[in-house]
Amino acid sequence: LTGSENGDIIRQLEYRISRLEGVLRLNKMITESGGKIFASNGKKADFDATVEKCREAGGSIAGPRNPGENDAILYFVKTFNTYAYLGIKQSLIPGTFQLLDGAKLSYTNWYLNEPSGKGEE
């Protein structure tokens, strides 16, 4: 392909992606923060199924790393009036948490005395 043909194909793809993102935004299925796209189908599922669906979609379950990403996740909690799983797990040290990939948490926004280990966290 020539350079201009590549440019045309790229512009067509950008246009199509923009239209698809617009439809998903209208249906409150995506939001964005810091260049990352956060998505939800609004359906309830267990944690393992949620992790798997995220993987199948080419992404991962969200683990907020800053207030903007936290707000993006909160958008879905408010939109669908439900909870959201986070990509966070307890480490080998009780009361200490980490991202699912094992990285240390650099951002948290928990209520006072949470997580408490009582019931579902």
C-alpha positions as CSV (number, residue, x, y, z in Angstrom):
1,L,0.0,0.0,0.0
2,T,1.1,3.5,-0.6
3,G,1.5,6.1,2.1
4,S,-1.7,7.8,1.2
5,E,-3.6,4.5,1.1
6,N,-2.3,3.7,4.6
7,G,-3.4,7.2,5.7
8,D,-6.9,6.6,4.3
9,I,-7.2,3.3,6.0
10,I,-6.1,4.7,9.4
11,R,-8.6,7.6,9.1
12,Q,-11.4,5.2,8.3
13,L,-10.5,3.1,11.3
14,E,-10.3,6.1,13.6
15,Y,-13.7,7.2,12.4
16,R,-15.2,3.8,13.0
17,I,-13.6,3.5,16.4
18,S,-14.9,7.0,17.3
19,R,-18.5,6.0,16.2
20,L,-18.3,2.8,18.2
21,E,-17.0,4.6,21.3
22,G,-19.9,7.1,20.9
23,V,-22.5,4.3,20.9
24,L,-20.9,2.7,24.0
25,R,-20.9,6.1,25.8
26,L,-24.5,6.7,25.0
27,N,-25.3,3.3,26.5
28,K,-23.2,4.1,29.5
29,M,-21.0,1.1,28.9
30,I,-17.6,2.9,28.7
31,T,-15.9,5.8,30.4
32,E,-12.3,7.1,30.2
33,S,-9.6,8.3,32.6
34,G,-6.0,9.1,31.9
35,G,-6.1,7.5,28.4
36,K,-7.5,4.2,29.8
37,I,-10.9,3.0,28.8
38,F,-13.1,1.5,31.5
39,A,-16.0,-0.7,30.4
40,S,-18.8,-2.6,31.8
41,N,-21.7,-4.6,30.4
42,G,-23.7,-3.8,33.6
43,K,-24.3,-7.5,34.3
44,K,-23.7,-9.1,37.7
45,A,-21.2,-12.0,37.9
46,D,-18.9,-13.5,40.4
47,F,-15.3,-12.3,40.7
48,D,-13.6,-15.1,38.8
49,A,-16.1,-14.8,35.9
50,T,-15.5,-11.0,35.9
51,V,-11.7,-11.5,35.7
52,E,-12.2,-14.0,32.8
53,K,-14.6,-11.7,30.8
54,C,-12.1,-8.8,31.2
55,R,-9.3,-11.1,29.9
56,E,-11.4,-12.3,27.0
57,A,-12.0,-8.6,26.0
58,G,-8.3,-8.0,26.0
59,G,-8.2,-6.1,29.2
60,S,-8.1,-6.7,33.0
61,I,-10.3,-6.0,35.9
62,A,-9.8,-2.4,37.1
63,G,-7.5,-1.7,40.0
64,P,-7.6,2.1,40.5
65,R,-4.2,3.7,40.6
66,N,-5.4,7.3,41.1
67,P,-8.5,9.4,41.9
68,G,-9.5,9.7,38.3
69,E,-9.5,5.9,37.8
70,N,-11.3,5.5,41.0
71,D,-14.0,7.9,39.7
72,A,-14.2,6.0,36.5
73,I,-15.1,2.8,38.4
74,L,-17.5,4.8,40.6
75,Y,-19.3,5.9,37.5
76,F,-20.3,2.3,36.9
77,V,-21.3,1.7,40.5
78,K,-23.6,4.7,40.3
79,T,-24.9,4.0,36.8
80,F,-25.8,0.4,37.5
81,N,-26.6,0.9,41.2
82,T,-24.4,-2.0,42.2
83,Y,-20.9,-2.9,43.5
84,A,-17.8,-3.2,41.5
85,Y,-15.0,-5.8,41.8
86,L,-11.5,-4.4,41.9
87,G,-8.3,-5.9,40.7
88,I,-7.0,-6.0,44.3
89,K,-6.3,-9.0,46.5
90,Q,-5.0,-9.6,50.0
91,S,-1.2,-10.3,50.1
92,L,0.4,-13.0,52.1
93,I,0.6,-10.5,54.9
94,P,-2.9,-10.3,56.5
95,G,-4.4,-6.8,56.2
96,T,-2.0,-5.9,53.4
97,F,-3.3,-5.7,49.8
98,Q,-1.8,-5.7,46.3
99,L,-2.9,-5.6,42.7
100,L,-3.8,-8.9,41.1
101,D,-0.5,-8.9,39.3
102,G,1.3,-8.7,42.6
103,A,2.3,-5.1,42.4
104,K,2.1,-3.0,45.6
105,L,-0.8,-0.7,46.0
106,S,0.2,2.9,45.5
107,Y,-3.3,4.3,45.8
108,T,-6.2,3.5,48.1
109,N,-9.4,5.4,48.9
110,W,-11.1,3.2,51.5
111,Y,-13.4,4.3,54.3
112,L,-11.9,4.6,57.8
113,N,-11.1,1.1,59.2
114,E,-11.6,-0.6,55.9
115,P,-11.1,-3.2,54.6
116,S,-12.2,-4.7,57.9
117,G,-12.2,-8.4,56.9
118,K,-15.8,-8.7,58.0
119,G,-18.1,-10.2,55.4
120,E,-17.6,-9.4,51.7
121,E,-15.0,-6.7,51.1
